[in-house]
Amino acid sequence: MAKKQQAYKSKVNIKNKRAEFEYILVDTYTAGIVLTGTEIKSIRNGKASLVDTYCYFVNGELWVKNMHISQYSYGSYNNHVERRDRKLLLNKKELRSLAQDIKSPGYTIVPVLLHINEKGFAKLDIALAKGKKEYDKRQTLKEKEDRREMDRVYKALL
């Protein structure tokens, strides 16, 4: 009797909404994260946040700082620290490229999306980003408002 392979659909998509507003996203990468057992269980429950997170290099390794993962409710004495630094996993070519790119002034690396892939591993989409000016932010808000208004008019016509 053959087993049916069931497609794994992840319900976990934790976005960093401020990243798209504050930065122009130049290039994106998908990185693995080194986690403990209770951390992955909390992420699968959707108990994480990417607010005020950023990435930095230490000794050629990429780390994410300030990522909040709530403590697992059924975790006992071995529960994790909520805001610890976590190592990101990328290949050497990507790490070298990112390290070279952030040496330019105005560029940084920001986490954009935390999700679970089809194998059940937590992945973090990071982006090489350039900070927006104040007028760019106003333009983004205006475009968002225009899209909303067009949707309202379109729905009213139907």
Secondary structure as UniProt FT lines:
FT   STRAND          13..15
FT   HELIX           17..22
FT   STRAND          23..33
FT   HELIX           37..44
FT   TURN            45..46
FT   STRAND          48..49
FT   TURN            51..52
FT   STRAND          54..58
FT   TURN            59..60
FT   STRAND          61..65
FT   STRAND          68..69
FT   TURN            73..74
FT   TURN            77..78
FT   TURN            82..83
FT   STRAND          86..89
FT   HELIX           92..101
FT   TURN            102..103
FT   TURN            105..106
FT   STRAND          107..116
FT   TURN            118..119
FT   STRAND          122..131
FT   HELIX           134..157
//
